[in-house]
């Protein structure tokens, strides 16, 4: 029996955790024999990342800027509806708000009758206006929450029934993630980092939501008693924020800004501690990747991290925005070798046992089957 044709939508043009999840899900479903299409913008990075996979690409504008939306949205709706009808798409799985709205309006306007599922990748409050009552109450058949924080966010709404909410956490492809096998000394030689350096790494996009300011301030504080400390800030993003951080660290050799890098596995191999001090987070893939590679991990108490980081067990957790608490956590991990080794080993086990991509694909596939059976 032929498996159903599935269509996933991706609004993101760049590459982040949301796009990575969509790409991994698409690849996993295609390997299981499903016909999979990803609807996305022609300039989206996900197209390049899916090159060589048995996955079709439907190019839509998915642009919500005014005034262009006046003609791009109706055109996208027509093209999406035409594709769903002519290619016998059985289920649509959308992600960001705008591509879900585009799908919902197309399915409703052209009376296609196919189920619509949305993964909610954020913890933004849901307004209870009449448009959202239609959108969440009627247009969307099921919602996927990648963390308990998102589950709680959805449950707080008065317009979403609990029967629609499905907890399915992200999973990373542990068999595909490159791990630097040559050891810390080799990695440090290649990166020109001294063997005696105490290395803390921030590897993520530079955004205020991830609060690198708190980390830079904490690192400068720790360096007063640990002169070998080095903080590597790795990732592109907000140029204004980077300039602010550079001003904050001016005159100090502690903080280094490395920008976007393609050798993250080698950087992690050279790192003692990974830190992500986010103010808010729906889940967070970057700490999982650091944990998988055996790096002691410190995160804030942002909502999404609670699903996989247990304080003192497989990582350390500090109150978000608390510079002194983060400085203490960094000092504690460097001072206590036994603790550092313990949380590093436990962190890797957590990822391998619970947060791997095959499990995520399994759970989403089961949801698809339940929806299609109905």
C-alpha positions in Angstrom: 0.0 0.0 0.0 1.3 3.5 -0.9 2.0 5.7 2.0 0.3 9.1 2.0 1.8 12.3 0.5 2.8 14.7 3.3 3.5 18.4 2.9 5.7 20.3 5.5 5.9 24.1 5.4 8.9 26.2 6.4 8.8 30.0 6.5 12.4 30.5 7.8 14.8 31.6 5.2 17.8 31.2 7.4 18.9 28.2 9.5 17.8 27.7 13.1 16.4 25.0 15.3 13.0 25.2 13.7 14.4 24.7 10.2 16.7 21.9 11.4 13.7 20.1 12.9 11.7 20.3 9.7 14.6 19.1 7.6 15.3 16.1 9.9 11.6 15.2 10.0 11.4 15.4 6.2 14.4 13.2 5.7 13.2 10.7 8.3 9.7 10.4 6.7 11.1 10.1 3.2 13.4 7.2 4.3 10.3 5.4 5.6 8.7 5.6 2.2 6.5 8.6 2.4 6.2 11.1 -0.4 7.4 14.3 1.2 7.2 17.9 0.0 8.6 20.9 1.7 6.9 24.2 0.9 9.4 27.1 1.5 10.8 30.3 0.1 13.2 29.9 -2.9 16.0 31.5 -0.9 15.6 29.3 2.1 18.7 27.6 3.4 16.6 24.4 4.0 16.6 23.8 0.2 20.4 23.4 0.2 20.3 21.3 3.3 17.9 18.9 1.7 19.8 18.6 -1.5 20.2 14.9 -2.5 17.3 13.7 -0.3 14.2 12.2 -1.9 12.2 15.3 -1.1 10.2 17.6 -3.3 10.3 21.4 -3.0 7.3 23.6 -3.5 8.6 27.2 -3.8 6.2 29.8 -2.2 6.8 33.4 -1.3 5.7 33.1 2.4 6.3 36.9 2.8 4.3 38.9 5.3 5.8 42.3 4.6 3.4 45.1 3.8 2.3 46.0 1.1 3.6 42.9 -0.7 1.4 40.6 1.3 -1.7 41.9 -0.5 -0.7 39.9 -3.6 1.9 37.4 -2.3 -0.5 35.8 0.2 -3.4 35.1 -2.3 -0.9 33.8 -4.8 0.7 31.5 -2.3 -2.8 30.3 -1.2 -3.7 29.5 -4.8 -0.4 27.7 -5.6 -0.6 25.7 -2.4 -4.2 24.7 -2.9 -3.5 23.7 -6.5 -0.5 21.6 -5.4 -2.4 19.9 -2.6 -5.4 19.0 -4.9 -3.4 17.9 -7.9 -0.7 16.0 -6.1 -3.1 14.3 -3.6 -1.5 15.7 -0.5 -3.2 13.9 2.5 -1.8 16.0 5.4 -0.2 19.4 5.9 2.2 20.1 8.8 3.1 23.7 9.2 5.4 25.4 11.7 5.7 29.2 12.0 2.6 31.3 12.4 2.5 32.8 8.9 3.0 29.6 6.9 0.3 28.0 9.1 -2.0 30.8 8.4 -1.3 30.5 4.7 -2.0 26.8 4.8 -5.2 27.2 6.9 -6.6 29.9 4.6 -5.8 27.8 1.5 -7.4 24.7 2.9 -10.5 26.6 4.0 -10.9 28.8 1.0 -10.6 26.0 -1.5 -12.4 23.5 0.6 -9.6 20.9 0.4 -10.6 19.0 3.5 -7.0 17.9 4.4 -6.0 17.9 8.1 -3.6 20.6 9.3 -1.0 20.1 12.1 1.1 22.9 13.5 4.3 22.6 15.6 4.4 25.7 17.9 8.1 26.5 18.3 7.8 29.4 20.7 6.2 30.4 24.0 4.5 33.6 22.9 1.1 34.3 24.5 -1.9 33.4 22.4 -4.5 36.1 22.1 -8.1 35.1 22.4 -9.5 37.2 19.5 -12.0 35.9 17.0 -9.4 35.2 14.3 -7.4 33.0 16.7 -10.6 31.3 17.8 -11.1 30.2 14.2 -7.4 29.5 13.6 -6.7 27.3 16.7 -10.3 26.1 17.2 -11.3 25.0 13.7 -8.5 25.4 11.1 -5.8 23.5 13.0 -6.6 19.9 13.8 -3.6 19.2 16.1 -0.8 21.1 17.7 2.7 19.7 18.5 4.5 21.2 21.5 8.2 20.4 21.7 8.5 21.1 25.4 6.3 21.1 28.5 6.7 24.9 28.5 4.9 25.1 25.1 2.3 22.6 26.4 1.6 24.9 29.4 1.5 27.9 27.0 -1.2 26.2 24.9 -3.2 25.0 27.9 -3.4 28.5 29.3 -5.3 29.6 26.3 -9.1 29.5 26.5 -9.5 28.6 22.9 -7.5 25.3 22.5 -8.8 22.0 23.7 -6.4 19.6 25.5 -7.2 16.9 23.0 -5.5 18.9 20.3 -2.2 19.2 22.2 0.6 16.7 21.6 3.9 16.7 23.5 6.6 15.6 21.1 10.1 17.0 22.0 12.8 17.7 19.4 15.4 15.0 18.6 18.8 15.5 17.1 20.4 13.1 14.6 23.0 11.6 16.9 24.3 9.3 14.1 24.9 12.2 11.8 26.2 14.9 14.0 29.9 15.3 13.5 32.1 14.7 16.6 35.7 15.8 16.6 37.6 12.6 17.3 41.2 13.9 17.5 40.9 15.0 21.1 41.1 18.3 23.0 44.8 18.9 22.5 44.6 18.5 18.7 41.5 20.7 18.6 43.2 23.4 20.6 46.4 23.4 18.5 44.2 23.8 15.4 42.3 26.7 17.0 45.5 28.2 18.6 44.1 27.9 22.1 46.7 27.2 24.8 46.4 23.8 26.6 46.1 25.5 30.0 43.2 27.8 28.9 39.9 27.4 30.7 37.4 27.6 27.8 33.8 28.6 28.0 31.8 28.7 24.7 28.6 30.4 23.6 27.6 28.8 20.3 24.3 30.2 19.0 22.9 33.2 17.1 23.5 36.5 18.7 20.1 37.7 19.8 19.0 39.6 22.9 16.6 36.7 23.7 19.6 34.5 24.3 21.2 37.1 26.5 24.9 36.9 25.8 25.3 40.1 27.7 24.9 38.3 31.0 27.4 35.7 30.0 30.0 38.2 29.0 29.6 40.1 32.3 29.8 36.8 34.2 33.0 35.7 32.3 34.7 39.1 33.1 33.8 38.6 36.7 35.2 35.0 36.8 38.4 36.0 35.0 39.4 38.2 38.0 40.2 35.0 39.9 40.8 32.7 36.9 43.3 34.5 34.6 43.4 31.6 32.1 39.6 31.9 31.3 38.6 32.5 27.7 35.1 33.0 26.5 34.4 32.1 22.8 31.3 33.9 21.4 30.5 31.9 18.3 27.7 32.8 15.9 26.4 35.6 13.7 23.2 37.6 14.2 22.5 41.0 15.6 25.4 43.4 14.6 24.3 46.0 17.1 24.4 43.5 19.9 27.8 42.3 18.9 29.1 45.9 18.9 27.6 46.3 22.4 29.3 43.1 23.6 32.6 44.2 22.1 32.4 47.5 24.0 31.6 45.7 27.2 34.7 43.5 26.8 37.0 46.2 25.5 40.4 46.2 27.1 40.1 42.5 28.1 41.6 39.5 26.5 39.0 37.2 28.0 36.3 37.5 25.4 36.8 36.5 21.7 34.2 37.0 19.0 34.5 34.3 16.4 31.3 35.0 14.3 29.7 32.3 12.3 31.9 29.1 12.1 31.6 25.8 10.2 33.9 23.9 12.6 31.6 23.8 15.6 32.6 20.1 16.5 36.2 21.1 16.8 35.3 24.2 18.9 33.2 22.0 21.2 36.1 19.5 21.5 38.3 22.4 22.7 35.7 23.6 25.2 35.4 22.9 28.9 32.0 24.5 29.5 29.1 25.3 27.1 26.7 28.1 28.3 23.4 29.2 26.9 21.9 32.0 29.1 18.6 32.5 27.2 15.9 34.7 28.7 13.2 32.6 27.0 13.5 29.3 25.0 10.8 27.0 23.7 13.3 24.1 23.7 17.0 24.7 22.6 19.0 22.4 20.3 22.4 23.9 20.9 22.7 22.6 24.5 21.7 19.1 23.3 24.5 19.1 20.7 27.0 20.2 23.3 25.8 17.6 25.8 26.0 14.9 23.1 29.7 15.8 22.6 30.5 15.4 26.3 30.8 19.1 27.2 29.7 20.2 30.6 26.7 22.4 30.1 25.2 25.4 31.9 21.9 26.9 31.0 19.5 29.5 32.4 16.2 28.4 33.9 14.4 29.4 30.7 11.2 27.3 30.2 12.3 25.0 27.4 15.6 23.8 29.0 13.6 22.2 31.9 12.8 19.2 29.7 16.3 18.0 29.4 18.7 19.7 31.9 18.5 18.7 35.6 20.5 21.0 37.9 23.5 19.1 39.3 22.6 15.9 37.5 23.4 16.4 33.8 24.1 20.2 33.8 23.8 23.3 35.9 21.0 25.8 35.9 21.1 29.4 37.0 18.3 32.1 37.3 18.1 33.9 34.0 19.7 37.3 33.9 21.6 36.7 37.2 25.2 37.6 36.5 26.5 36.6 39.9 24.7 33.2 39.8 26.1 32.4 36.4 29.6 33.4 37.5 29.3 31.1 40.5 28.1 28.2 38.3 31.1 28.6 35.9 33.5 28.8 38.9 31.9 25.8 40.4 32.3 23.6 37.3 36.0 24.6 36.9 36.7 24.1 40.6 35.0 20.7 40.9 36.5 18.2 38.4 34.3 15.4 39.7 31.1 17.5 39.1 32.3 18.5 35.7 32.9 14.9 34.6 29.6 13.8 36.1 27.4 16.2 34.3 29.3 15.8 31.1 28.7 12.0 31.1 25.1 12.3 32.2 24.4 14.9 29.6 25.6 12.7 26.8 23.5 9.8 28.1 20.4 12.0 28.3 20.6 12.9 24.6 21.4 9.4 23.5 18.5 7.9 25.5 15.8 10.4 25.1 16.4 13.2 22.5 17.4 11.5 19.3 15.8 12.2 15.9 14.4 8.7 15.2 12.2 8.9 18.4 10.9 12.3 17.2 10.0 11.0 13.8 8.4 7.9 15.4 6.2 10.1 17.6 5.2 12.5 14.8 4.5 9.6 12.4 2.1 8.0 15.0 0.3 11.3 15.3 -0.1 11.5 11.5 -1.5 8.0 11.4 -4.0 8.8 14.2 -5.2 11.9 12.3 -5.4 10.2 8.9 -7.2 7.2 10.4 -10.0 9.5 11.6 
